[in-house]
Amino acid sequence: MNGTDNKKCDISLIILNYNSSDYTLSCIKSIFDTSSNDNYEIIIVDNNSRLDEFEKISSLDYNNNVKIVRSRINLGFSGGNMYGFQFANKNSRYILFLNNDCLFINDVITILYNFMEGNRDACMCTAQMFSPEMEFRPSFTYLPKLSVKIFGHLAVRFFSPSKYPLRRKEYDTPVDVPVITGSAMFVRVKHFIEIGGFDTNYFLYSEEEDLGMRFSLKGYKIYLVPSAKFVHINGGSTDYNINVLKEFYISLFYFYRKFYGFPRLFLLKVYFAIKNLRKFYKSWDFFKIGIFVIKGAPMKDSLRFKQKISLD
């Protein structure tokens, strides 16, 4: 592992790798190819990949801008990023938490850095996201309020348009948004430290909503900066299955217990139980998920507790 603590560094990029090293290598290449700002470091956190996958990224060890650290267990999104944060240069003023299945189209680092430097009310921002086919994709979402879940985005926008900017609009200028995509989160370190970083109780979902909520409660602003552009190859490192869907409900219900309390959590359970159980004829998985929701999506069933410690 290379160290960068002795060099001047304003920005630390943290990238998680879990059995998807080809994505990681492509992501790193796109960063090197597009970035004019060399005042950054890259920290790759290997989240207990297979040994052959870990050895692929070891080829980056020669680069003085790159640190590679490995965890013997899969710490998930929040835990993995917080683990990587501990290795960040102490002089870094910004952290870019970046999914490894992202590719920069232009100089994302410099654009987001300059925006944050010029907007002191901003605690966090992101770039505009595109699909691999260069189709526009929303880079932000809304807090998962019960009204949004039940009535949908259009209904809540009708009553509070300023709080719910159009997600599928291509913006030309920066816009204040509630929650940015977790695939590329450019965060001011002092604000990140102030709220205690990521809540590591989340393993796979709702981390960005949690961060957005806590920043909002502090009165800080979050922005989409559309002049910065990147491709996100969705699902590059997470395969869908029923256990992953369960993880979504585990995280969402934890979010509700944390911020909204029992009455709204109860209504949310009823809503999702009915939504899943009524589709049982399409797949037995819907019935299983419906029962799981009725049970309250207990955290003890998280994927976090279904893994082995690596001895490699």
N, C-alpha and C positions, 0 to 999 in steps of 0.2 A: 504493500500500500504506500502510495506517495503522500507526502504531507504538503500542504500549501499555506500553513499558518504563518510562515515567514514572509510571504509576499503580500503586497497591497491587494485587497480584494473587497469589492463593494457588494458583490452578488454571489450567492451560493445556489446552485441548482441541485435539487435532490430528486433522484430518479430511482424508483423501485423496480427490481427485476425479480420475476418469479417464473422460472421455466419458459422464458420468452426472450432469450438473449439476442436473437436475430433482430427483434424489434428494438432492443436497447442499442445495439450497434448502429442501426439505421438512424435512430433518434440522435445519437451522439454525432454522427457524421453530419446530419442536417444542421446541428448547432454550430459545428466548426465551419461549415460551408457558408453560413449566412451571417455570422456574428462579426461585426466590426469592433465591438467592445471586447477587449481582451482582459478586462478587469473582473473576471469571474472564475469560479471553480465549479467542478461537477463532482457530486458525491453520488456514487451508485451504491444502493443498498440491495444486496442480494438477500431475498426473503426466503432462505432455505430452499433454493432450487436444487435440482439434481446436480450431481458433481459435474457431469458433462456440460450442462448449461452454464454453470458457474465458470468453468474453465474457458468457455468462449469469451466471456467478458474480461477475463484476466489478460487478454491481449492488449487491453487499454492501459495497463499498469505502467507502461513506459512514459505516458504523457504526464507532464508535471501539473497540468490543470485538473487531473482526475484523481479522485480517491475511490478506492473500492473497499467496501466493508461488507462483511457477511454475518448474517444472523443464523444461529442453529435452529431457530424455529421461525415459522411464518408469522410475523407480527401484524399482518394485515396492513391496510392503508394508513390508518392513523398511527399505529405503533411503529410501522416501518419508517414513516416520515419523521416521527419524533426521534427514533433511533439515529437516523441520518442527520438530524438537526444537531445532535450532540457532537458531530464531527465537523460541523461547519466552521469556517474561519471566524475567529472571534471578532474580526473587524468588519464582517459583512453587515450591511445595513438592509439588505433585501434578500429574501429567499424565494426562489421559483420552484414550487412543487410541481413536477412535470411527469405525466404518465409516459411510460416508455414506448407506447404505441402512437406517439405524436411526432410529426415532422414539421419543422419550421419552413414556411414559405418565404418569409423575408426576415429582416433583422429584428426579431421579436424582443430579444434581450434589451437592445438599445432603445427601442421605441417605448417599451413599458418602463424602463428605467427613467427615461427623460420625462415621461408623463408623471410618474410618482414624484420626481424631483420638483416638478412645476406645480403639483397639486398637493399641498400639505394636509388637506382635509381627507385625503384618500388613505385608507389603511391597506387596501388590496385591489388588484385589478386583474383582468385577463385579456387575451387576444380574441380575435374573431376566428371561429372554428369552421373548417370545411371537411367534407368527406374526401376519401381518396379519389373520387371522380370530380373533385372540385365543386361540389354542390354545397351551397350555404347550409350551415347547421346552427341552431341557437347555441349561444355560449353562456347563457344564464337562464335561471329559472326563478320560481317564487318559493317563499317559505311554505312548508307543507301544512298550511292551516286547514282546519276542518272544512271551512267554506270552499276552499279551492278544491279539496278532494271530492266533495259532494256535488257542488254546483258547476265546477269547471272554471277554466281560466277566463272564458268570454264573459261569464256572468259576473265574476268579481271585478273584472276590468270595467264593466259598465258602471258600477257604483264608485270605484276608486281607480280611475285610469292613471293617475300620477304614481300610484303605488305599484302598478302592474304594467310596466312598459311592454309594448308588443315584442314577443320573443322571436317571431319569424320575420321581423323587419330587418333589412340590411341597413345599418346605421353608417353615417358618414363621419360623425363626430362622437366623442366619448359620451356615454350615457350612464347615469346613476342607476344601479340595479340592486335587487335584494340579495341574490345568491349567484355566484359564478360557478362555472363548470369546475369540477375537481380535477380535470385533466391538465389544467395549466393555471396555477394560482400564484400570482406574483405579490408577495406580502411584505409589508414593512416590518422589520424585525422587532422594533421597539413595541409596536402594537401587538404583534404576535406573542411576545413575551408577557405583555401586560395581561392578556386574557388566559395565559397558561398553555398556549399552543393547542394542538389537537386533543380532543377527548379520546383517550385510547380505549374506552369502553366500546367504541364503534370498531368493528372489524373490517367491514367491506362497504357499507352504505351510510348515507346521511351525514358524512363528515363535513361536506361543504355547507349543508344547511345549518349544522350546528355552529360552524365558524361564522356564517353569515348572521345568525341570530345573536350570537354573543357580541360581534362587532356592532350590530345594530343597537343593542341595548346600551352600548357605550357611546352611541351617537356618531360613530365613524362611518365614512362613505366607502362604497364598493363600486367599481366602474368596469364597464366594458370599453376597451380601447380598440376600435375596429380597424385602425390603420395597421396594427400588428396582426399577422395572419398565420395560421398553422393548420395542418391536416391532422385529424384524429381518426385512427383506424380502430373504430369501436370494437371492444371485446378482444383486443389483441392478447391480453394476458388473463382473461377470466372467461371460462367456458360456462355457459348457462346449464343449470340443472335444478332439480327441485330443492336441493340443499342451498344453492345460491339464492333462490327465491325466498326461502325461509329466512335467510340472512337479511334480506331486504326488510321483512316484517319485524325481525328482532331489532334492527336499528331504528326503524320508524317508531315503534312502540316505546323504545327507550327515549327517543327524542321527545315524545309526547309526555312521558312520565316526568322528564326533566324540566320541560318548559310550560306545558299546558295543563297538567293535573289530571286527576281521575275522571271527572265527568266527561271531558272531551275525549279522553282515551277510551272510555267505555263506548261512546258513540262511534268512534273510529273502528273499534273491534266489530261492532254490529254491522257497520257499513261494509267492511272488507269480508266478513264472514258470509254475508248474503251475496256479495259480488262473486265470491269464489264458489260457494256451494251451488249456486244456481247454474253453474257451468259444468257440473260434474259429468254430464253426459258426453262432453267433448273429450275429457280426459280424467282418469281417476286421480291424477295429481291435484286437480282443482278441489276435489273432495278432501284430500289429505291436507292441503293448505288451509281450507276452510276450518277444519278441526284444529289445526295448529294455531290459527288466529283466535279461535274461541278460547283456547288454552292461554292466550295472552302472549304468544310467541316468546317463550321463556329463553333468557339469555344462555342458560345451561346447554341449550341445543345448538349454540353457535359453532361454526366451523373452527373457531379458535381452539375449541377443546377436542377436536377430532384429528389431531395431527401427531406425528412422532418427532422427537428431537433428533436432529441429524448428528451423526458422529463423524461425518467426513470433514 
